Amino acid sequence: MEIKKDIKEDKILLHLQGELNIYSVSYLKNELIDVLKNYTKIAIDLSHVDELDTAGFQLLIALKRSALERGAVCKLLGHSSKVLRLLALYGGVGLLGDKIRLTNDEMDNFSFRYGLKKQNLEAGKISLI
Amino acid sequence: MNMEAVKQTFLVESRGLLESMEHALLDLEKDYKDEENLNAIFRAAHTVKGSAGMFGYSAIVEFTHVLENFLEKVRKGEFELNDEWSGVLLGCHDHILALVELHAENDNPEVPAELKEKGDALLEKINDGIKASSASSASENSGAADSTNDNRAEGSSSVASSKEATEKQETEEQATETPSAKEHVDAVKNEYWHISLHPRKDVFRHGLDPLSFINYLEEIGSIKELVTIVDFVPDIEELESESSYLGFEINFQSEKDYETIEQVFDFLLDDCFLSIQSPHASLQNYVDMIATSPLSRERLLETLIGMNVLTQEEIEALNTIKEEQKKEDTDMLETDTVALATDTVSTQKQEQKEPQAILKKEVNTLEKTGESVPVKKPENGTDASRFQNIVQRYIRIDANKLDTLINQVGELVITSANVRQLAEQSNNKNLVEATSIMNRLVEDVRDISMNIRMVQIGETFRKFERVVHDLSREMSKKIHLRILGGETELDKTVVEKISDPLIHLIRNAADHGIDSSEKRKAKGKPEEGFITLNAYHDTGNIVIEVSDDGEGLNKEKILKKAIDSGLVEENQALSEKEIFNLVFKAGFSTADKITNVSGRGVGMDVVMRNVESLRGSVDIESEEGKGTTVRIHLPLTLAIIDGFLVRVGKAAYVLPLDMVLECIDMSSEHRIRREGGNFINLRGEVLPFLDLRNFFKLEDGEDVDESSQSIIVVNYAKQKAGLVVDELFGEFQTVIKPLGKIFSNLQGISGATILGTGEVALILDVPRLIGSAVQLRKEEQAAKKG
C-alpha cells in the first residue's frame, strides 16, 4: 500500500494505492491516526484501491467514527470497483455515508439492494437517520 | 470455496460419525433402552444423510432415510431392539460406511451388485421392523412409513423429501422440547433464513475473512439483506487493526437445508458465534438466539425489525415468552421432570451455546441486559456433542506434510550437530554459547515435531470392540474387551502398523484362549471371558499387552508339535519362555481344528515379523488354566532418538539412550572376576556381557588400551546385559537413517546415523545384542556342564 498526500492548510487529500487489506491495515491505521491529529478536513481517494477486505472495511468504519467524534470532516472519494463490491455486499454505503458516483457498468454489476440508508455512526448512537 | 475440500470434510466427518455410531451400537447392547446411545445413533444417521444429500449422493440418502425412520420408531419406544436387531443395525452401519467409501472415489459410482443386494436385504428387514412397530402402534405415525415408500419410489427426489422430513421433525422436536411454551411456537412470518454471524476477535489472525464465507452464501442462495453490525468498532486509536469487531445479520433466501447452510461456515465455526434460523422458524428459536447473541437485546431487536425479520407483534410475543422461559428454567432445574428430548436440533443449539458463552465474556463492551441465558441441563451434552467439540479443537493435516516436516527437522538436527562441532573447534566463546542455545532450541523443535505425530492408542483399541463383538457372536462365546491405558501415546506410523498384529492376537485369544461358556463354568470360572488390551510406557518403549483369562498355553502340546514338525530336537532342553516363543515360528499351530478365525498357523509369525519391522519385540507369558499374556515392546518413535555415542576400534556406534542403565569402568577387577566366562559380577548380580570388538570381529590391528575400556549396562524388556566399548562420548541426537537392503540381514545393527563431522555411525540393535549376550552365557554354562 502506498499513500500519497496532497496538503493545503488544514485540508489533506490522501491517495491510497494498492491493497487495503489485513496486510496493510496496521500501517494505514498509524498514518490515519497522525492525519486525524493534524487535519480537520480529510478526503481519501479510493480509486486505486485494488483490494478491500473485511479488516480494511473495518478500518474505514473506525476512521469515519473517530473523525465524527473529533469534529473533523472525512470523505471517501472515487470508490474503485473492488471497494464498491464489498460495500454492496456489506450494506456499507449507508454506514459510511459518502456520495458515490457510479458508471453505467457499475450500476449493472452491483445491485445495492440494501444498506443504502444513511446511519449515524457515532459510538452508542447507531441508528437510522 | 472448493467443493473438493468440502467433500473431504464430508468424508472425514462421515467416517467419524459412523465410528461413533458403531461405538454407540456396541454400548447399546448393554442396555437397549439407553437413550443417550439411541440418540447418538440416530444423530449419526441423520447427519450423514443430511450431508450426503448436500452432495446429491442419493444411494446414501435413500438408505439412511429408511434407517432413520426405523430409528425414530425405536427412539419413541415403539419398537424394542434385541441382539438380533443390533446385528442388523451393525450391518446397516457397515453398509453406509461401504457406500461412503464408494463415494470417496467417485461422485457417481455404480453400486456393485453384491453391495446393492446386501443393502436391499437390510432395507427389507428394516421395513419389516417399521411395519411391525406401525402395526403395534396402529394408525399413529403411519405418515412416516408412507414417506419411506414415497422416498424409495421416487429415488431422485429423495434429497428434497429428506429435507421436508428434517423440517417436520424439527418442528415436532421443538414441540416436545418445551411443552409448556406450546402456545408460542407460532412460526414467524419471515420467509427467509436468518443468519446471525459474529466472528470472534481473532478470526483474521487465524487467516479467515468472513467475506469469503458471505460471498459463498451468494452461490447457494441470495442475500436479501445484510446489516453489518459496527457497534463494537472502537475509536481508531484503540483499534487493533488485526482484530475483528464486526458482526453480520443476514436475511437469506435459499432452497438448501439447514446442514448445507451451516456447512458454509464450517471452517469459521470455532471462531464465531453463529445462529441460523430457518424460514418461518418458531419464535422460541429467536428467543434463544437473542438470549445468546453478543449484541444487546435492544440493538438486536431494533436491527431485526429494521430488516423485517420480525414484526412488531412478534417482538411483543417474544417478550412474553421470555418471562415464561425464565420460570421454566428454574422449574427444570428443580424438578428434573421434563422429558429429555435430546435431538439434532437441541444439540445444535447446545453446541452453539458453548462458544457463545466464551464470546460473551470476551466482548466486554457489551452491556448486560439483565436476562439470563437459558440454562440447559448438563445431560443434554451427550457423548456425541462432546465428541464433536473435541473434534473442533483439532485441525486436519495431510500426513505427508508432517513427514516432510520430520525429515527436515532430522536434517536440521544433523546440521546443528555439525555447526556445534565447528564452533567448538573455533574456540570462539560467543559462537560456542550461541550454538549451544541454538542446539537447545533445535532439540525443542525436534521434540515438538515428534510429538505432533504422537496419537493416543485408545482410538485403535476401540476399533477392536467390534472385532471382539463379532467374534463372540460367531463362536457363541461370551467375550468382553477391556481397555486399559488407552491414553498412552505413540507414533502414528507405529499405531497404524501395530493394528494388524493386534487383530491377530485378539482373534487368537478369542479362538484358542477363551473356552466356551460351558467349559468355563465346569472349571469354576465366570461364564464371561475377558480379553484385556493394555498399553503403558516402559524405559522409552511402549508396551502393549493382549491378555485373556482363558486356558493358557499347553507346554507339552507345543513341544510335541514342535518336535513332530522338526522345529526342535527331541531331547533338546528348552526353558518355558523358549517353548512359548515357538508359537511365533512360521507354520506353527497347535489348534486341533482349523476354524475361520485362526488355526492355520499363519498369524503369530506375521505378528512377530510386523513387530520386528518396527524394531520391537514380542514375548509370551502364560499359566495353564489361568490365561495368556502376549506382550509387545515397541520403540516410541521411528525417526529421531536420543542416542549415546561410543567408540569401538575406529568406528562410532550409537545406542538408544533410553536403554542405557549405567556405565562402569572395565576395571582389572572385573577382568579377574570374569573367570573366563562372558559375565561379570555386578553388585552381586550376574551380568552377561558382550565384547563388541570380538562380536563384530574388528581386526584393526590396533593395540587395545584395556584400561580405558568401559562397560555399558543396557536394559531391554526386563533383561540386562553389558556391552564392552573402547570409549564413551556421551549423549547424541540421533536421526535414524535406514540401512539399505543389502544390510537387511546384518545382526546387531538396526540403522545408521550421520555425525556432525559427516561420518556415519551405526546404531546398535540393543535387544538383539542382549539376546546374544544371554545366549553366549548359556552356551558357556552348557559347555561347563557338558
Interface residues (C-beta under 8 A of the other chain):
Chain A: I22 V25 S26 L28 K29 L32 I33 L36 D53 T54 A55 F57 Q58 L59 I61 A62 L63 R65 S66 E69 L86 L89 Y90 G91 G92 L95 R113 Y114 G115 L121 A123 I126 S127 L128
Chain B: F204 D209 P210 L211 I214 N215 E218 I223 K224 E225 L226 V227 T228 V230 D231 V233 P234 D235 I236 E237 L239 S241 E242 S244 Y245 L246 F248 R299 E302 G306
